[in-house]
Amino acid sequence: MIVKEEFLSKLRRYFSLNLYEVKIWTALLSRGVSTAGELSDIANVPRSRSYDVLESLEKKGFVVMKLGKPIKYIAVAPQEVVERVKKNMREDAENKVKRLEQLKGTDVLQELSTLHTQGVELIEPSDLSGSLKGRHNLYNHLELTLRNAEESVVLMTTSQGLMRKVEGLKPTFEKIKKRGVKIRIAAPITKETKNAVKDISKVAEVRHTQSQARFCIVDGKELVFMILNDKDVHPTYDVGIWVNTPFFANALQNLFDQSWKGMKPAENNLKGV
C-alpha cells in the first residue's frame, strides 16, 4: 500500500500520532480487518513494533481487537475516531487545567514566585525586553502587560487589530477599568469596526485616526509595539517587541497625547454607517 508522505504528515498533526501509528492505522483502514503481521508487511513497519503500535491505537480508540486466533484487528470508522480523539483531548486538557488550578496557594507556586521575584531584582530595567513571535504569543504577553496596568493604557492599532483586541481582550479591559485604569484606543474607524466600537465603548474611549501604527503603552512605562503591517503578514509570522523603558514609553505617550487631541470620537465616524 502506498500512502503519500504529505498525507501521513497531516494525520500525525491532526490526530497526534507517531509515524508508525499512522502507517499501521492507514494500512488497517485499507483492509478493514487484519493481523499484526499482515499490517506490518503492508505498512512497512518492523514486526517487533507492530504489536506495541496496535496496542497504542487500541487504547486511543482507533482500532478494536477481534476475538479469536490468530488475533486480528478491526478499523474503527474515521468519523467515530474523530469524535473519540476530540473527547480524549478535551478530557486531557481539563485534567491539565485542574492540576494547574491546584497549584494555587501551594508551596510549589510560592517557591516559583520567590525565585522570579529574586531574579527580577537582579535585572537592570533596560534588560526587561523581549521579542514576541507569532500573534498568539504576542497577544498573550499583551494581555499580561494590560493586567498589570495601574493608571493608564493607550492603544493604537489598525481596523482589523481593533476587532481582534475587542474580541480577545475585552474581559481584561473590563477588569482593569473597574480598578480605575483609564483606557484610550485610537484606530481607523470603518463600518467593519462598528460592532467592535460599540462593544468596547463602555470601558474605553475610542477615537478615529488614519495612522496604521500598532503599539500599546501601559502606565507610561511598558511598551509593546508590532513591527509589521498586519495586512501583509500571516499571524504565525507577526512580530512584536516588548520593552520596559519609562523614558521612551513616556516620550511616545506624550506624542500620542498630542495626536489624541486632534482625533475625532469614534461615534462621529460611525454616523450614517
C-alpha positions in Angstrom: 0.0 0.0 0.0 1.4 3.4 -1.0 0.4 6.4 1.0 1.8 9.8 0.3 4.1 11.3 3.0 2.2 14.5 2.9 -1.0 12.7 3.8 0.7 10.8 6.7 2.1 14.1 8.0 -1.3 15.7 8.1 -2.7 12.7 10.0 0.1 13.0 12.5 -0.7 16.6 13.1 -4.5 16.2 13.3 -4.5 13.1 15.5 -1.2 13.4 17.5 0.1 10.1 16.3 3.7 9.0 15.6 4.8 7.7 12.2 4.4 4.0 12.9 0.9 4.6 14.2 -0.3 6.5 11.1 1.2 3.8 8.9 -0.4 0.9 10.7 -3.7 2.8 11.0 -4.0 3.7 7.3 -3.0 0.1 6.4 -5.8 -1.3 8.6 -8.3 1.2 7.2 -7.4 -0.1 3.7 -8.0 -3.7 4.8 -10.8 -3.3 7.4 -9.7 -6.4 9.3 -6.1 -7.7 9.5 -3.5 -9.4 11.7 -0.5 -7.5 13.1 1.9 -9.4 10.8 -0.1 -8.5 7.7 -0.2 -4.9 8.7 3.5 -4.9 9.4 4.2 -6.0 5.8 1.7 -3.6 4.3 2.8 -0.6 6.3 6.5 -1.4 6.2 6.7 -1.2 10.0 9.1 -3.6 11.9 7.1 -6.7 13.0 8.5 -6.3 16.5 6.9 -2.9 16.8 3.5 -3.6 15.2 2.0 -5.2 18.3 3.0 -2.2 20.5 1.7 0.2 17.9 -1.7 -1.6 17.7 -2.0 -1.7 21.4 -1.4 2.0 21.5 -4.0 2.6 18.7 -6.5 0.4 20.6 -6.1 2.4 23.8 -6.7 5.6 21.8 -9.8 4.2 20.2 -8.6 3.8 16.6 -8.9 0.0 16.4 -10.7 -2.9 18.1 -9.1 -6.3 18.8 -11.1 -9.1 17.3 -11.7 -12.2 19.5 -10.2 -15.5 18.2 -7.0 -16.8 16.8 -5.0 -15.5 15.1 -5.6 -12.2 16.7 -7.0 -9.7 14.3 -7.8 -6.0 14.4 -10.8 -4.1 13.1 -10.6 -0.5 12.0 -13.0 2.0 13.7 -14.8 4.3 11.2 -12.8 7.6 10.8 -15.8 9.7 11.8 -16.0 7.9 15.1 -12.3 8.2 15.6 -12.5 12.0 15.2 -15.2 12.1 18.0 -13.1 9.8 20.3 -10.0 11.9 19.7 -11.9 15.1 20.5 -13.3 13.6 23.7 -9.9 12.4 24.8 -8.2 15.7 24.0 -11.0 17.6 25.9 -10.6 15.3 29.0 -6.8 15.6 28.9 -7.0 19.4 28.7 -9.5 19.6 31.5 -7.2 17.3 33.7 -4.2 19.5 33.0 -6.2 22.7 33.8 -7.3 21.1 37.1 -3.7 20.2 38.0 -2.6 23.8 37.3 -5.5 25.2 39.4 -4.4 23.0 42.3 -1.0 24.7 42.2 -2.6 28.0 43.5 -1.7 28.5 47.1 0.7 25.6 47.2 4.4 25.7 48.3 5.4 25.0 44.7 3.9 28.2 43.4 5.2 30.2 46.3 8.7 29.0 45.7 8.4 29.7 41.9 7.2 33.2 42.7 10.1 33.8 45.2 12.6 32.7 42.5 11.1 35.0 40.0 11.0 38.0 42.4 14.6 37.5 43.3 15.6 37.1 39.7 13.8 40.3 38.6 15.5 42.3 41.4 18.9 41.4 39.8 17.9 42.5 36.3 18.6 46.0 35.1 15.4 47.8 33.9 16.9 48.1 30.4 17.2 44.3 30.2 13.5 43.8 30.7 12.7 43.5 27.0 12.0 40.7 24.5 10.9 39.7 21.0 7.4 38.2 20.6 7.0 35.9 17.6 3.5 34.8 16.4 0.3 36.7 17.1 -0.8 34.2 19.7 2.3 34.8 21.8 2.1 38.5 21.1 -1.5 38.7 22.4 -0.7 36.5 25.4 2.1 38.9 26.5 -0.1 42.0 25.7 -2.8 40.6 28.0 -0.2 40.1 30.8 1.0 43.7 30.4 -2.5 45.0 30.4 -3.5 43.1 33.5 -0.7 44.8 35.4 -1.9 48.3 34.5 -2.4 50.6 37.4 -3.2 54.0 35.9 -3.4 54.2 32.1 -3.5 52.2 28.9 -3.1 53.8 25.4 -3.5 51.7 22.4 -3.1 52.5 18.7 -4.0 49.8 16.2 -5.4 49.0 12.8 -9.1 48.4 12.0 -8.5 44.6 12.0 -6.4 44.9 15.1 -9.2 46.8 16.9 -11.7 44.0 16.1 -9.2 41.3 17.3 -8.4 43.1 20.5 -12.0 43.7 21.4 -12.8 40.0 20.8 -9.8 38.7 22.7 -9.0 41.3 25.3 -12.4 42.8 26.3 -12.6 40.9 29.6 -9.1 42.2 30.5 -10.2 45.7 29.6 -13.3 45.4 31.8 -11.2 44.2 34.8 -8.7 47.0 34.7 -11.4 49.6 34.1 -13.0 48.5 37.4 -9.7 49.3 39.1 -9.9 52.8 37.7 -7.4 52.4 34.8 -8.0 55.0 32.0 -8.1 53.3 28.6 -7.8 55.1 25.3 -7.8 53.5 21.9 -7.0 55.0 18.5 -7.7 53.2 15.3 -9.1 53.7 11.8 -12.9 53.5 12.3 -14.8 51.9 9.5 -18.2 50.2 9.0 -16.4 46.9 9.7 -15.4 48.1 13.2 -18.8 49.4 14.1 -19.7 46.4 16.4 -16.3 46.4 18.0 -16.5 50.1 18.9 -19.9 49.6 20.4 -18.7 46.6 22.5 -15.7 48.4 23.9 -17.1 51.9 24.3 -18.3 51.3 27.8 -14.8 50.6 29.1 -12.6 52.6 26.7 -12.6 55.9 24.9 -12.2 55.2 21.2 -11.2 57.8 18.6 -10.6 57.7 14.8 -7.1 58.0 13.3 -5.7 57.5 9.8 -2.5 56.1 11.3 -1.6 52.5 10.8 0.7 52.2 13.8 0.4 49.3 16.2 1.5 49.8 19.8 0.3 49.7 23.4 1.7 51.8 26.3 0.9 50.9 29.9 1.3 53.4 32.7 3.8 55.3 30.6 6.4 52.7 31.4 5.9 49.5 29.4 5.6 49.4 25.7 4.6 46.6 23.3 4.8 47.5 19.6 4.4 45.5 16.5 6.9 46.0 13.7 4.9 44.6 10.8 1.7 45.6 9.0 -1.0 43.1 9.9 -2.4 43.3 6.4 0.9 42.0 4.9 1.8 39.3 7.4 0.4 35.9 8.3 -0.5 35.7 12.1 2.2 33.0 12.6 4.9 35.4 11.4 3.7 38.5 13.2 6.4 40.1 15.4 6.3 42.4 18.3 8.7 43.9 20.8 8.2 44.4 24.5 10.3 46.8 26.4 10.2 48.2 30.0 11.5 51.7 29.4 9.8 54.6 31.1 11.9 57.1 29.2 10.9 56.0 25.7 7.4 54.9 26.7 6.6 58.2 28.3 8.0 60.1 25.3 5.9 58.1 22.9 2.8 58.6 25.1 3.4 62.4 25.0 3.3 62.2 21.2 0.2 60.1 21.4 -1.4 62.7 23.7 -0.8 65.4 21.2 -2.3 63.4 18.4 -5.2 62.4 20.5 -6.4 66.0 20.8 -6.9 66.2 17.1 -8.7 62.8 16.7 -12.4 62.7 16.4 -14.5 60.4 18.6 -15.3 57.1 17.0 -19.1 57.8 17.2 -18.6 60.7 14.7 -17.2 58.4 12.1 -20.0 55.8 12.6 -22.8 58.3 11.9 -24.6 57.2 8.8 -22.8 53.8 8.7 
